Structures are given as C-alpha cells and as structure tokens.
Amino acid sequence: MNDREKWQLVIALELKTMVKKAVWRQVKTSKLPESRKPIDSKWVFKKKKISVYHAKLVALCYNQIPGVDFFDNFAPDVNDTTFRCLLVLAITKKWDMEVIDIETAFLYGDLDVEIYMKIPSGMKEVFGVDSNNICL
C-alpha cells in the first residue's frame, strides 16, 4: 500500500468515526442564518511514527466571532513533565492508576453554540455531498 492509499484510509476512518458519533450534519447554505458565516476547514496530516498515519479534520477558526461562535478555548492535554510528576506522586502515595488514550476524545465534547463549517475539498468525492452544503 502506497502513502496516498494510507492517507485515504485514515481519512475514511476519521470520517466514519465522525458519522458514527453524529458529530455534524449537512445543512443547505441557503438555510444558514444571515448573521452567521461558515468557517473554513482543512485536513491536517501527521505521520506520527514509521507507518503510523493520522488525519484530522479541523476548523480554521480565524474568522470566528467571540461571543457568537465561541466563548472560550480549552484543550486538555498532558505534557511529558506533568505526566512524569503525576506518576512520581502516584508511586510515592501508592495510588492505583490507570492510563487510557481515547483517540477521538474531542468528538465527545458538547458545544454551547452551533458552528457552521464549510465542507472541505474531497468530501464530495467521499460522501457525494453537494458543495452548496455546510456542516453543522
């Protein structure tokens, strides 16, 4: 399997997960409220290790309006130093610990506002969606 096929496979897996979790639905552009503008989107690709491909669909939030499209930013993530400190603390206090990694953790979050996002290029070929549609 060549690189292109591997990227297509991880994109299909990402989209399948989003559909399964009902992350978004299609809305006609004509149904968009007048006060709202759709946010652009793009694919971000990363080769994590040798032969480990990762693709993520991201919203390009540079045209979001504070108080309308979002109210705050929050991205829980643990860096190596924090994790090691927690590990040392757990060992010294004899705590029971369990570490889990949820690959699609961001899909479980709830938003307080509706975000309208343009369908990225390539989605039409994958899902057969109309380019006049946007994601909600």
C-alpha positions as CSV (number, residue, x, y, z in Angstrom):
1,M,0.0,0.0,0.0
2,N,1.5,3.4,-1.0
3,D,1.4,6.6,1.0
4,R,-1.6,8.0,-0.9
5,E,-3.7,4.9,-0.2
6,K,-2.7,5.0,3.5
7,W,-3.7,8.7,3.8
8,Q,-7.1,7.9,2.1
9,L,-7.6,5.1,4.5
10,V,-7.0,7.2,7.6
11,I,-9.3,10.0,6.2
12,A,-12.0,7.4,5.6
13,L,-11.6,6.2,9.2
14,E,-11.8,9.7,10.6
15,L,-14.9,10.5,8.6
16,K,-16.5,7.1,9.6
17,T,-15.9,7.9,13.2
18,M,-17.4,11.4,12.8
19,V,-20.5,10.0,11.2
20,K,-20.8,7.2,13.8
21,K,-20.6,9.8,16.6
22,A,-23.1,12.1,14.8
23,V,-20.5,15.0,15.1
24,W,-22.1,17.0,12.3
25,R,-25.0,17.1,9.9
26,Q,-25.4,18.7,6.5
27,V,-27.2,22.0,6.1
28,K,-28.0,23.8,2.9
29,T,-26.1,27.1,2.5
30,S,-29.4,28.8,1.9
31,K,-30.6,27.7,5.4
32,L,-27.7,29.5,7.1
33,P,-28.8,32.3,9.4
34,E,-28.0,35.7,8.0
35,S,-25.9,36.7,11.0
36,R,-23.6,33.6,10.6
37,K,-20.7,32.9,8.3
38,P,-19.4,29.3,7.7
39,I,-15.9,28.6,9.0
40,D,-13.4,27.2,6.6
41,S,-11.9,23.7,7.2
42,K,-9.0,21.7,6.1
43,W,-7.3,18.3,6.7
44,V,-4.2,18.2,8.9
45,F,-1.9,15.2,8.2
46,K,0.8,13.9,10.5
47,K,3.0,10.8,10.3
48,K,3.4,10.0,14.0
49,K,5.8,7.1,13.7
50,I,7.1,5.0,10.9
51,S,4.0,3.8,9.1
52,V,1.6,5.5,11.6
53,Y,-0.6,7.9,9.7
54,H,-3.0,10.4,11.4
55,A,-5.5,12.7,9.7
56,K,-7.7,15.2,11.5
57,L,-10.4,17.5,10.0
58,V,-10.0,20.9,11.7
59,A,-12.0,24.1,11.6
60,L,-10.0,27.2,10.6
61,C,-11.2,29.4,13.4
62,Y,-9.6,32.7,12.3
63,N,-13.0,34.0,11.2
64,Q,-14.9,33.1,14.3
65,I,-16.6,35.8,16.3
66,P,-16.0,35.9,20.1
67,G,-19.3,35.6,21.9
68,V,-21.1,34.3,18.8
69,D,-19.1,31.3,17.6
70,F,-17.2,30.6,20.8
71,F,-16.8,31.8,24.4
72,D,-13.5,30.3,25.5
73,N,-10.8,27.9,24.4
74,F,-9.9,24.8,26.2
75,A,-7.7,21.9,25.1
76,P,-6.9,19.4,27.9
77,D,-3.6,17.8,27.2
78,V,-0.9,16.5,29.4
79,N,2.7,17.2,28.6
80,D,5.5,14.8,29.5
81,T,6.8,16.7,32.5
82,T,3.3,16.9,34.1
83,F,2.7,13.2,33.4
84,R,6.0,12.2,35.0
85,C,5.3,14.3,38.1
86,L,1.9,12.7,38.4
87,L,3.5,9.3,38.0
88,V,6.1,10.0,40.8
89,L,3.3,11.3,43.1
90,A,1.2,8.3,42.4
91,I,4.1,5.9,43.2
92,T,5.1,7.7,46.4
93,K,1.4,7.8,47.6
94,K,0.8,4.3,46.4
95,W,-2.2,5.3,44.4
96,D,-3.9,3.0,41.9
97,M,-3.6,4.5,38.4
98,E,-5.0,3.7,35.0
99,V,-4.0,5.4,31.8
100,I,-6.2,5.4,28.8
101,D,-5.9,7.1,25.5
102,I,-9.1,8.0,23.7
103,E,-8.1,8.8,20.1
104,T,-11.3,10.6,19.3
105,A,-11.7,12.3,22.7
106,F,-12.5,15.6,21.1
107,L,-15.6,14.1,19.5
108,Y,-17.2,13.7,22.9
109,G,-17.3,17.4,23.8
110,D,-20.5,19.4,23.7
111,L,-20.7,22.8,22.2
112,D,-22.9,25.6,23.6
113,V,-23.3,27.2,20.1
114,E,-23.9,25.9,16.6
115,I,-20.8,26.1,14.5
116,Y,-21.3,26.2,10.7
117,M,-18.3,24.8,8.8
118,K,-17.6,24.6,5.1
119,I,-17.2,21.1,3.8
120,P,-13.6,20.6,2.8
121,S,-12.5,19.7,-0.6
122,G,-12.6,16.0,-1.2
123,M,-15.7,15.4,0.8
124,K,-17.8,15.4,-2.3
125,E,-15.9,12.5,-3.7
126,V,-16.0,10.6,-0.5
127,F,-19.6,11.2,0.6
128,G,-21.2,12.5,-2.6
129,V,-22.3,15.7,-0.8
130,D,-23.4,18.8,-2.5
131,S,-20.8,21.6,-2.4
132,N,-23.6,24.0,-1.5
133,N,-24.0,22.3,1.8
134,I,-22.1,23.1,5.0
135,C,-21.6,21.1,8.2
136,L,-23.3,22.0,11.4
